[in-house]
Amino acid sequence: MCDFVTDELTRLAPQSAVYPLYAGTPRDTPYFIDLQWFAAEDEGRTEEPTETKIRKAREDEGRVAKSQDLIGAIGLLIPALAILLLAPYLLRNCMDMVKFYFLRAVELDPSRDRIVFGVFLSYFARLALPLLGIALAAALFSNIIQVGFMFTTKPLSFKFERIAPNFGAYFQKTLFSTNSLFNFFKSVVKMAIVGGVAFFLIRSDIEKLANLQTAELYLSVTTVASLAIKLLIFTALLLLLLSIPDYMFQRAQFRESLKMSRQEIVEERKQDEGDPRIKQRLRRRMQEILAMKIREELPKADVVITNPTHFAVALQYNRSLEGPRVLVKGEDELALRIKRLAAELNVPVVENKPLARALYAEVEIGDYVPVKYWAVIAEILKRVKTMDEYRRLAGL
């Protein structure tokens, strides 16, 4: 018995390892479902999308967070209100058109008289174009308030995977995803809204509708039209309220679809800011160039002004120059290097915190010092010259 159980478990083990919830279920049974349909497509994407990723999705792929329900609700509400406001104008044009054709029913031949079709186009334009224009404006408005001004043909571009899709991913997105579940319940709510509004409006006017068979034509038309426009407006308002959570959900889903892995964030930073290894190599090379420049220029200096540890600025002055000139300058480690090299070269080092900080911030290497600092520098150079005289006399 034990051997039988062991053999049976061994036989089922490979299939169970791949399909743990369907161990022992043959592939050709009607109940077989590949668990890869439920696998996370973006496994490892746990980081929030960066602004660069969102911008690329918008500009390069035409992908934005947008609610089609909001577009549909606004596209229904605004034209419905337009019909309500333009009802006298529309009714008047309809009556004029009917009167025109009825009065000339025995005079005009549609097969020969072109005026029949021309008049029809004229009335059709007067009736349809205002509503079409308002509907177009409503569609543009509903898109602009969601994504701003944006025109792209990227979503219309050819993609082979649309012809031969990954069926596992397709069924995952359409049947076994949060988005499909949300859309299902949203459709149920929409049907309930339309049915509920129609039921309550018709029930409230049921007596009027029952008496229409004995009413005049004008009263029948206005009653039905009034009921229809109320149905449109109330339904559109409720759908507009429903589209608000849908818009929030679509934004959340959009950000979820753009989530990135840590490696993707690192690669993006490398592209935006440059490879850290290359930047470190460039920084090292710049330091080498600065060190060479310091060793070349510092022997020409007459004095080095220090902070004493944070800043160091080497100055040169002689009668052939227009004024004191900054030869080299440095901060922190570079400042200490300038001070050490100045001591080796016997270049005087004078501590003056305000002057060192000001010269480092305001004067670039090779530029002349502003006139406002000349008096202070003159005093320093005079002091340095006096000290050099004392040293020469002392034989140092």
N, C-alpha and C positions, 0 to 999 in steps of 0.2 A: 504493500500500500504506500509506504514511504517512498519507494523507488518510483512508483507511478506519479505521485505528487511532484517529486523532484523533476522528473522528465517533463511533466506538463508545464511547470514553472519555467524550465529552461527553454521549452518551445515558445512560450509566450514572451519571454524576456526581451528579445530584440524589438518586437512590436510595441511592447509596453514602454520601452525607453523612449520611443519616438512619439507615441500617442498614449500618454499615461492615463487619460480619462476614458480611453476607448480600448483598453487592453483586451486583446482577443477578438476585436471587431474586425471582420474582413473588410478589405477596401471596396469590394463590389457590393456590399450591402447598402440598401437605400438610406440607412441611418448614419453612414460614415460622413464625418465632417473633419476636414483638415484643420488641426489646431493652429496652423500658421495663419489662418484667417484672422485669429484673435491676437496675433503677436503685435507688439508695438512697432509701428513702422519707423518711428524716430527714437529707437532705443538709445539711451545715453544722452539725449538732448534735454538737459535739465536746466539750462541757463536761460534767463530772459533775453529776448533778442535785443541787439544793440540798435542805436539809431541808424547806423550805417546799413545794417541788414534790412531794416524797415524801409529805408530810402531806396535801396537796390530793388526790393520787391515791388515797390511802387513804380520806379522809373524804368527798370529793366524788364520786369515781368508783367506790369500792369495789375498787380495784386494789391487790393486794398480791403479794409474792413467796411463792408456795406451790407445793409439789410434790404433785400428785395421787397419784403413786406411793407417797409416804410415807403418805398417808391410806389408800390401798388396802392397803399392807403391814400397817400397824397394825390396820386393820379386819379383816384376815384372821387375824393372829396372836393377838390377844386373844380373839376368839370361839373360835378353835381350842383355846386353852388352857382356856377356860371349858368347852368340851365335854369335854375330857379330865378336868377336875376334877369336873364334874357328871355324868360318865358313869353312876355307880351310881344316882343320883337319876333320870336320864332313862330308864335301862333299867328301873328298878322301875316307873315310871309307865307306860311302854309295855306292860310285861307285865300290869299291872293293867287297862289299857284293853282289851287283847286278851282277857284272862280274862273281863272283864265282858260283852263282846259275845258271846263264844263260849258262855258259860253261859246266856245269855238269847236265843240265836239263834232258838229256836222259840217263845219267849214274847212277844217284842216285835215290833210291826209299825211300821216306820219311817214309814209313811204316816199312821198314826193316833196313835201314842204319842210325845208331845213329849219324853219323857224321853230318847229316843235322841239327839236333837240337843243337848239340854241337857248330857248327860254328855260328848258329844263336845267341846262348847265348854269344859267344865271341864278335861278332860284336855289339850286343845289349849293353853289358857292356861298350865297348869302346865308344859308342855313348851316352848312358844315364847316366852312373855313374859320369862323370865330371860335367854335368849339375845338376844332383841331389845333388852332394856335394856342388856346388856353391849355389844352392837354399837353402839348409839347413844352410849354413854359413850365407846367407843373412837374413834368418828368425831369427837365433840366434842374429846376429848383431842388427837387428831392435828392438828386445826385450831388449837387454842389454843396448842400448843407452837410453831407456826409463825408465827402472826399475832397472838396474844394474843386478848383478849376483843373481838370485833367482830361487830356485826349490822348488815347493810345490805341494802337491796333495789335498790341502784343497778345491779348487773349484770343485773337482770331488767327494767330499764326499756326502753321501746320505742325502737328506733333504726331509722330508715328504711333506712340503709345495710346493715342485716342482711338486708333484703328484696331490695334492689337493690344488691348490693355492687360495688365496683370489682374487676372480674375480674382485671386485671393485678396489683393488690396481693394479691388472694386467692391466685392461683397462685404469686406470689412467696413468700408466707408458708407455703403448704401444700406446695409442691413444691421451690422453689429457695431455701431459707433454711437457716441453721445449725440452727434449731430443728427443722425437719422432718427434716433429716439425723440429728440426735441422736435424735429420737423413733423413726426407722426402726431404727437400731442398737439402741436400747433395747428395742424390741419383739422384735427377733431374740434378744437376750440373755434376755429374759423367757421366750420359747418354749423356748430352750435349757435354762434353769433348770428349768422345769416338766417338760420331757421327760426331762432328765437325772436329776432326783430320782425321777420315776416309774420310770424304767428301773432304777436301782440298787436302789430299795426292793423292787420286784417281783422282781428277780433274786435278791435276798438271801432272799426268802421263797417262791421258786418251788416248792420241794418241799412246803411246807405248803399252798399254794394248789392244787397238783395232787392232794393227798390229801383235799381238802375234800368230794369227791363221796361219800366213804365215812364222813365224820365226822358227829357229831351236829349238830343244828341250832344249839344254843347255841355250840358251838365254832366253827362256820362263821361265825356272826354276829360273834362277838368277834374272830376272826382278820381278817375283812375290815374291821371297824370300826377295829381297831388299825392296820392298814396304811393306811387312809384318813386317820386322825388324824395319823399320822407324816408322811404325804405333805403334809398341810396345814401342819403346824408347820415342817417343813424348808423347804418352798417359801416360807412367809411370812418366815422368818428370812433366807433368801437375797435375797428381794425387798426386805426392810428394808435390807440392806446396799447393794443396788443403788439404793435411793431416796436415800441420802446424797449421792452425786455428782449425782443428778438435782436435789436441793434446791439444791445449790450452783450448778448450771447455771441453774436457774430464777431464782435471785437475781441472777446476772450478767445474764441476759436482761432481767429486770425493770428493773435499773438502766440497761441499754443502751437500753431503750424510753423511758426518762424523760430521756435526755440532752438537754441544752439548747444552744441557740446563744448566742453572746455577747450578742446583742441581747436575748434572752429574760432572761438574767441581769440585764442593765442595767434592763430594764423591771420585773423583780421587785424589785430593790433600790429603784427609784423608788416602787413601791407600799408596800414595807415601811418605808422610811426617809423617803420624801418626795422630790419632785423636787429635785435639787441646785440648780437655778436658783431655785426658790421658796424653798428654805432660805437661799440666799445673799441673796435679796431681803429675807427676814425678818430675817436677821442684820444686814444694812445698816440696816434700819429700826430695829432694836433699838439699834444703835450711835447712830443719830441721836437716838433718845429719851433714851438715857443721856447723850449730850452736852448735850442741852437741860436735863436734870435736874441735871447737874453745874454748868452755868452758873447755874441758878436757886438751887441749894442752897449752893454753895461760898462765896459771900459771907457766909453766916451762920456759917461755921466759925471756931473759935478757933485751931485748929492742925491741921496735916496730918502724920500719922506715916508715914514711908516706910521702905523695906527696904534700900537706897535706890532701886533701879531696878525691882524686880519687883512690889512692892505699895505702895499708897498708900491711907490711910484718913483721911478728914476728920472731925474731932470737934467737937461743939458742947457748951458747958457754960455755964449761968448759974444763978442761984439759983432761978429759977422751974421748973427741971427737976429730976426725981428723981435724975439723975446724968448723967454724960457720955453723949452720944448720937451714933451714927454717922450722918452726913449722906449721904456718898457713899463709895464704895470702888472700887478698880479694880486690875487686874493687867496687867503688861507695858505694852502700848501705852496702855491706858486710864490706867494709873498715871502714865505720863509726861505725858499730857494734863492730869491733875489737878495735877501739879506745876507745869507751865507756866502753867496758869490761876491757881493759887495765887500764883505770883510776880507775875502781872499785877495781881492783886487785893490784893497785900501781905498775904496770909495766911501766918503763920509756918509753915515746913516744918522738922520735926525728924526726924532719922534715929534710929530705934530698931528694929533688925531683929527681935528676938524679939517685941516688942509689935505691930509692924505685921503680922507673919505670923499671930500669934495672933488679933488683932482681925479680920483678913480671913477667917480660917477659921471663927471662932466666932460672929461678930456680923453679923446681916443689916442692910441699910440701913433706918434708922428705928428700930432697937432700941437699948435702953440697954446700956452696957458692963457686964459682970459685975463684982460688987463686988471680986473678987480683983485686978482691974487698976486700981482707983481710986487706990491709993497711988502707983503709977508715973505715972499720968496727972496726978495732983495735982502731983508734982514737975516734970513737963514744963510744965504750965500756969504754975506759979510761975516757972520759968525764962523762959518766954515773956513773962510779965508784967514781969519784971525787965528783960529786953532791951528791951521797949517803953518802959519808964521811961527807960532810958539813951538811947534814940533821941529821946524827947521832950525830954529835958533837953539833948541835943546839938543839937536843932533839925533832926533828920533827918526 
